[in-house]
Amino acid sequence: MKLKRLQLDNNQFTGDITAAISQLSAIELLYLNKNQLTGTIPHEIGLLTTLKFLKLSNNNISGCVPDSVSNLTKLQLCVMSNNRIHGPAPRNLTTLTSLVDFHIFTSYPSLSLSTPRSFQPDTFQRMYGWGPSIGIDSLHWPMDEESS
């Protein structure tokens, strides 16, 4: 329960990501990329509120990104590319103001997201860079009440 870093990338691990992952209550870095994991991303991942770095890429994970990801308010890096994840992406991803790099993938359906002014200038850099190839062509900064 006091574990802060868990790097299990580049192995041949198989099976689902278990809901018991929520017991890693102090985890800051979780790398499960480049394995053969299947199933969906468990809703319980949203209980990892200390998580800053998450890599789940290059597996066979399917389903949608759970809405509980919006609870990961300290998340800075989220990589989920090269899986069988489908969307739409949770709109509440825009509430993650610490998120700097979110790797999204070409299999995602067309989606329009608004991002709040509170994001850092480089937030969603990858989403911006790949936006046209995944159908995201209307990212914008909504007007807040102070500037209108």
N, C-alpha and C positions, 0 to 999 in steps of 0.2 A: 504493500500500500504506500510505501515511501519512495518507490522507484520513480525516478525523474526522467530517465532516458531508456528507451527500449528500441534497439535496432536489430530487426530480424530480416532485413532485406537480403536479396540474392541467395535465397535458400530454395528448397523444393517443398515448402510447407503447403499442405492441401487442407481443404475443409472450409468451413464458415468462420467468420469472425464472430466469436461468441459474445453474448450479452454480458458475460462476466467481465468483459473488458472494463466495464464501469467501476470495477474495484481498484483500478489504477488511479486512485483519486489525486495523486500528486504528480502525475505524468506531465511532462512538458514537451517531450519529443517521442513520437511514435512512428517508426518506419517499418511498414509491412510490405513494401513494394518489391517487385520482381520475385514473386512466389507464384503459387498456383491456387490462390485462395478463391473460393466460390461463394455463392449466396449473396446476401444483401449487406449493406452497411447497417449495423444494428442501431436502432433508435437510441439506445443507451450510450452511444458515443457522445451524445450531447451532455452527458454527466461529467465528462472530462474537462471541467472548466478551467484547469490550469494549462491545458494543451496549447502549445505555440506552433509546433511543427508536425504536420501530418502528411505522410506519403503512403498512398494505397495503390499507386500506379502499377501497371504491368501485371495484372492478375486477371481473373475471370469473374470479377464481382459484377453483379447485375442489380436491377432495380433502380429506384430513384435515390438521390441524395436526401436523407431524412431531414425534415424541418428542424429537428433538434440540434442540427449543426449551428443554428443561430445562437445557441447557448455558449458557444466556444468564443467568448468575447476577447480572449487573449491570442487567438489564432492569427499567425502571421503568414504561414506558408501552408497551402493545401494543394496537394497533387493527387489527382484521381484519374489521370489520362490512361489510355490503353486498357480499358475494361469494357464491360458490356452495360455500363450505366446509361440510363436514359432519363429524360427529363419530363417536365421542365425543371430547371434549377429552382430551388426554393427562392422566392423573392426576398425572404428575410436574410439572405446572404449579404444584402446591402447594409445590414445593421452591424456587420463585423468591421468596425473602424480600425482595427489593428491589422487587418488582412492586407498584405502587400502583394502577394503572388498567389493567384488561384489558377492552376493549370486546368483548362477545360479542353474539350476534345471535339473532333469533327463529327462524332456521332450524335452530339446533342442537337435537339430540334431548334428551330428558329425561336428566338426569345428576345424580348425587349426588356432591359433592366434600367432602372433609374438608380443613380448613386448619390448619396447625400454629400453635401459640401464638407462634412466632417472627415471624409476620407483624406488620407495623405495624397499628395500629387501623383505618386507612383502606384497607388492602389489599383488593382485590377489591370496592371500593365499587360499581362499576358492575355487577359480577356480582350483588352483593346486591340492588341496586336493581331489576335486571331479572329476578332469579331466578324469581319466580312466572310471568312470561310465557314463560319458556323451559323450564319444567319443573324448575328447580333449587329444590327446596323443603326440602332437608335439609342445607344448609351448617351446619357446627357446628365447635366447637373440641374436638378430641379431648383426653381427659385424658392428660397426660404422667405419667411415673412419679413425678416429684417431688411432684405435687399429689394423687396417689391414696392 
